């Protein structure tokens, strides 16, 4: 076995339910510009959007493959926000709608089959709110039809594409469509739980299945980008369903698709196998000495004295040399 295969086996043993990651792939245009356009006279100008799309899709496949080869089982990738139809102009929204076809075209299906991946499309109920003759509605219907014909199988890795989701709308729809007897059965199940933790898990199981179209464990970690300095959460459905409970959050200071196998392995290893400083007791008794407490105090005071350098989430800009 290779080192990666040994690592993947350890990960699968540690997460028998299947390691589940949420990925907000940010900075896609920047990724293309830095990789393919940086020597152009005007690097920020993207002349061939079709070339960009093909390039980025291959980077997506590389990212997914890396996660699975390191023992990952389920990925939730935020493909597009519903705000993207408005905050970047109609031209951008129309362009992205058409690019969604690439997630189900022949090359995508070949990738899914090669790696035994089952694709799902969550949040597309919002697209069906558009007029029936609109590109958004037609794309939502196309993705829904694809899911009805894909040969899903138990035990495969799952790739959930989150598209234009509005979680509150999905939950409202789920409640409206739930027959009275199912509502009563769910209420009875919740009352019978022994703890608030069990109530939370029961609700998650019920509504995550509705939202994703399949059983997905509560996510174990989130990977986003803070290339602009700020720390955003760009995956509405996983956050709304889990409340971020038990979720570790990681951010790269560069576009997400620059994440290679070393970076992904570092994140998973820290998540699964590194000991963390925490206490399950009332306080931190036994974890500090006076010397350690004094050193930590001095570290905190020194960090506080440089707020512009040490505060996570502050905006940044590309700086010329």
N, C-alpha and C positions, 0 to 999 in steps of 0.2 A: 504493500500500500504506500502511496505517496504521502508526504507530510500533510497536504491539503485533505486527502481522504481520511487520514487519521483524525485531523481536526474536525472534519465534518461529522465523523462518527461520534466524537465526544459531544458535539453540539446537539445532535439528534438524541443522544442518550439523556442530555441535560434537559431538553425540551421535548418530552414524549408527545405532547399535544401538537408540536410543530412550531419552530421558531417563526414568529410573525413580525414583520417590520413594516412601518409606514414610511413612505418616501415621498417627500415633496421635491420633485426634480426642478430646481430653480436655476436661472441663468443659462437657459438653453441658447438664446441668441448670442450671449457672451461666449459660451463654449465654442460655437461655430466661428465667431469672429477671431477668437484667440488661436484656435487650431488652424483655421483655413484662410483667414482674411488679414492676418496681422501685418503682412508686408504690402498690402494694397495701399494705393494713394489715399483712399478714404476707407480705413478698415471697418468703420461702423456701418457702412452702406452694404446691405445684402442684395446683391444683384439677382441671384438665382435662388428663389425660395424653394423650388423643387429639389435642387441639389442640397440645400440646407436640410430639408425634411428627410431625405434619404440618409444623409450623414448622421443626423440626430437619432433616427430610428435605430441605426446600427449601434450607436452608443447606448441606447436604451437596452437593446438585446445583450450587449456586453455587460451592462450593469446587472440585469436580471440573472444572467448566467453565473456571474461572480457570486452573487448571494446564494444561489442554489448549490453551487460547487463547494461552498463553505458550510453547508449544513442547513441553510434556510429552507423553509417550507412554504410560507405564504407571504406575498408581497401585496401591499395596497399602495398604488401609485396615483397621486393626484395628477390627472392629465390636463384638466382645464377647469377653471372656476367659472361659475355663472356670471360673475362680474366682468369676465373677459369679453362678454358680448357688448359691453357698454363702455368700460373705462378706457379702452384703447381704440375705440372707433369701430364703425361697422365693417370697414375693410378688413381689419384684423380678425374680428369675430367670424366673418365669412370665410376667411382664409383657414382659420383653425378648424372650423366645422368640416371643411373638405379634407383637411389633413387627418382627421379622425378615421377616415377610410383605411388609412395605412395600418391601423391596429387589427384589421380583419382581412387585409388583402392576401394574395397568395403567398407572398414572402413571409408575412406574419404568421399565417397558418402553418407554413413549413417550419418556422422556428418553434411554435408551440408543440408541434408533433415531434420534432427532433428531441426536445428536452422533456417531453411528457408533461406539458404544462396545460392546465385548464384555465382559459381566460374568462373573466366576468366583467360586466360593465355596470357599475353602481351609480345611482344618481340620475340616470337618463330619464326618469319620470318627469323631471323638470322640462326636458326638451319637448315632451308631448304637450306642454302648455302653449307652445307656439301654434300659429295658424297651420292647418294641415298642408298647405302648399309651400310652406317656408322651408329653407334648407335645414334649420334646426330640428323641426318636427320630423322631416324625412330622415335625418341622420339618427335621431332617437329610435325611430321605427326600424331602421336598418340594423342597428346594434341589438335591439330587442329580438328581431328575427334571427340574427346570428346565434344568439344564446339558445334559442329554441331548437336549433339544428346541430349544435356542436356536440360531439360524442363524449360527454363528461364521464369520468371514472373516479371511483373512490381511491384515496391514497396518493393521488398525484399532487405535485406542487400547484398552488393556486396563485394566479395573478389577477388582482382586482384593479381595474382601471376606474378611478373615480372621476366622473364626468359631470361638471355643472351641478353638483349636488346642492340641495337645500335640505338639510336633515329634518328641520321642523316640518317641512312639507311632506317628506317621505313618511315621517311618523304619523302625521295627521291622516294621510292617505291610508296607512296601515290600520289605524284605529277605525276609520270610517268603513273599511272593507271587512273588518273582523265581525263575523256573525255574533249575535248576542250570547250564544252558548259558549263560543270561544272566549269572549270577554269574561264570562263568569268562571270558566275553567282557569284562565290565567289569574284572575283575582283570588280564587281558591288556592291556587299554587303559591301565590305570594304570601297569603295569610299563614300558610303552613310552614313557611321557612323559619329556621331557628335563629337567624341573625340578619342584620342589615346587609352584611356581605353576601349572604345567600340570596336576598331579595335582588340586590344589584346584579348578581350573576344570572339569575333567572330572567330578569328583564333584558339583559344583554343578549342572552341566547335567543330569546324570542324576536327581538327587533333587529338584531344583527343579521339574522337569517333573512328577514324581509328585505333589509337594505342591500345586502350583498348578493342575495340569491343562493347562498350556500353557508355552511357552518365555517366561521372563521374565529379562532381563539382571540381572546383579548390581546391586542398587540403588546409586544414586549419592549419595542423601542421605536423611536421616531428619528429620522435623519433629514435635516433640512440644511439650508445654507444661510450664512450670515455674511455673504460676500459684500453686501452693502452696509454691513455693520449691525443692522437691526435684526432681531430674533423674532421671526414670524412663525405662526402655526398655520400651515396652508392645507390642512387635510380635514375638512369639516366633519365628514361622517365618522371616522374613527374617534375624533375628540368628543362628538356629541354622544356616541354610543358608550364610550368607556369613561368619559370624564377625565381622561388622562391617567386613570388609576393604574398604579404599578408600572407606569410607562417611563422609561429612561429617554431623555432627549439629547441628541447629539447634533452639532452644527459644524459644517466645514466653512472655512473662510474663503472658499472658492466655489465656483459652480459645481453642482452635485455630480454631474457626469464626469468630472475629473477624478471621482472616487475610484481608485484601483483596488486590486485584491489586497494589497498590504493595508490600505486604509480600512477596508471593510473587515478584514480579519482583526485588526486592532480594536475596532468598535465591538465586534461580537465577543472577542476574548475578554474585554473589560466588562461587558454586560454579563457574561455568563460565569466567568471564572475568577475575576479579581475581587479581593476582599475590600469592602467599603467601610468607611467610618460612619457608624450609625449606632443607635441604641434602641433595643426593644424594651428597655426598662424605663423607669421614671426619669432617670438622669444619665449622665455619662460617667458614673462612678467607676474608677479603676482604669479609665482610658487616658487620663491626664496625670502628669506629674507637675509640680510647681514650675519646673524649668520649661516643660513643654507648653504650659499655659502662658508663661511669660513670653516665650518665643512666638507663639501664635498671636498674642496680643500685639507684639511689635510688628508682626507681618501685616495684621489687619490695619494698624495705624499707618504703615507705610503705603499700603495699597489705597487707603482712603485719601491720602495726600495727593494722589495722581488720578483724580476722577475721570479726566479726559482720556486717559490711557487704560484704565482698569475697569471701567464700567461697561459691562456687556450690553449690547443693544444700541449703542450710539451710532448714528449715521456716519458713513465714510464716503469718500469719493476717490476715484482713480487719481493718483498724484503723479505728475511728471517728474522725471529724474532731474 
